[in-house]
Amino acid sequence: MKVIFAGTPEFAVAPLSALIDSHDVVAVFTQPDRRSGRGKKLSPPPVKRVAEQHNIPVFQPTSLKNEVANVQALNADIMVVVAYGMLLPQSILDVPALGCLNIHASLLPRWRGAAPIQRAIEAGDSETGASIMQMERGLDTGPVFQMRKIMIAPDETSASLHDKLAALGAEGIIETLTNLAENPKLVPTPQDHDQSCYAKKIEKHESIVDWNLSAAAIDRKARAFFPWPGCQTQHGDTRLRISDTHPNVQDATVSQQSAPTPGTIIALDDDGISVACATGSLKIGTLQRDGSRAMPYKEFRNGYPLSVGDQLG
């Protein structure tokens, strides 16, 4: 098939690479280069780097409103969209003969929206997956050709789940295109809109730890927000970023009346610090101060001592 690909971040690289290996990718649409890093140098999106390595034409418009003629001229059979970061107007959706397909990192209709990977972990979902969806005007509302499921591991982070779902989405899009090549009239399954929920965009302020939550909830949030935006708390005037967390096994002999104030450091050992939460306590294995790198607690304590009884938050 002749395929137009639209995508931007690292998540879109695996599907693009799979399509390059098995189809004729005639063009890539991606976001404009952005300034990043300390030197604020222009940096191309990961998808652009892959396209240029394979001599595929790259388009980087700031809007798709005036791109209809360019898309028509490519005479593609289908357009595949993966984390492009820009809404496709109906005038673009209508151009390819087989329409536009999207790889979405959730089991639709659950977790429509911008942050499905993070929200699934944060909510404590036991499974998630990649959905191959026929695009329509609504946000992630189109009918689905297939879904591939994966279990969410107890220690899963957004970083690890991101890579698994990118690979899963690549497998799914290749199989879907094969099925469409054999049967162009293949009909996707409509979503049950009554079962939908929205994965809102992650905001930086969400990274602040609320020790009045349960240890399990804080652990899920720390894993969901790793590596970005991370989770942070205060120790006096010092901001500490935390990762490598897990809830401690509860000591059944400790009564709720004698439980320490949430945010209190209750234990220190070579493996990390334990902090009291509203329910249970959280073990933190890795900490980071501003201007320094993230370190295992055994190393971190050499430059920044903490004590039992110290208050965080």
URMO-V704287 format. One record per backbone hydrogen bond with DSSP energy under -0.5 kcal/mol. CO is the residue of the C=O (numbers start at 1). NH is the residue of the N-H. Records with the same first field share a line. If there is no record, write none. Layout:
BEGIN
CO = NH, NH
END
This chain:
BEGIN
1 = 3, 24
2 = 77, 78
3 = 26, 27
4 = 80
5 = 29
6 = 82
8 = 47
9 = 12
10 = 13, 14
11 = 15
12 = 16
13 = 17
14 = 18
15 = 19
16 = 20
17 = 21
18 = 22
19 = 22, 23
23 = 25
24 = 3, 26
27 = 5
28 = 59
29 = 7
34 = 43
36 = 41
37 = 40
41 = 36
43 = 34
45 = 48, 49
46 = 50
47 = 51
48 = 52
49 = 53
50 = 54
51 = 54, 56
52 = 55
57 = 28
59 = 30
64 = 67
67 = 71
68 = 72
69 = 73
70 = 74
71 = 74, 75, 76
72 = 75
76 = 97
77 = 98
78 = 4
79 = 101
80 = 6
81 = 103
82 = 8
83 = 8, 9
87 = 89
89 = 92, 93
90 = 94
92 = 95, 96
96 = 99
99 = 79
100 = 135
101 = 81
102 = 104, 133
104 = 106, 131
106 = 108
107 = 110
109 = 112, 197
112 = 199
115 = 119
116 = 120
117 = 121
118 = 122
119 = 123
120 = 125
121 = 124
126 = 152
128 = 150
130 = 148
131 = 104, 133
132 = 145, 146
133 = 102, 135
138 = 140, 141
143 = 134
144 = 189
146 = 132
148 = 130
150 = 128
151 = 153
153 = 156
157 = 161
158 = 162
159 = 163
160 = 164
161 = 165
162 = 166
163 = 167
164 = 168
165 = 169
166 = 170
167 = 171
168 = 172
169 = 173
170 = 174
171 = 175
172 = 176
173 = 177
174 = 178
175 = 179
176 = 180
177 = 181
178 = 182
179 = 183
183 = 186
186 = 188
189 = 144
191 = 193
192 = 195
193 = 196
197 = 112
198 = 200
199 = 114, 115
203 = 206
204 = 207
205 = 208
207 = 232
209 = 211
210 = 213
211 = 278
213 = 278, 279
214 = 218
215 = 219
216 = 220
217 = 221
218 = 222
219 = 223
220 = 224
221 = 225
223 = 158, 226
225 = 227, 230
226 = 158, 159
231 = 242
232 = 209
233 = 240
234 = 313
235 = 238
238 = 235
239 = 290
240 = 233
241 = 288
242 = 231
243 = 285, 286
244 = 285
246 = 283
250 = 252
251 = 254
253 = 255
256 = 259
261 = 264
263 = 312
264 = 266, 276
265 = 309
267 = 274
269 = 272
270 = 298
272 = 269
273 = 284
274 = 266, 267
275 = 282
276 = 263
279 = 215
280 = 277
281 = 248
282 = 275
283 = 246
284 = 273
285 = 297
286 = 243
287 = 295
288 = 241
289 = 292
295 = 287
296 = 299, 300
297 = 301
299 = 302
300 = 303, 304
307 = 310
310 = 265
END
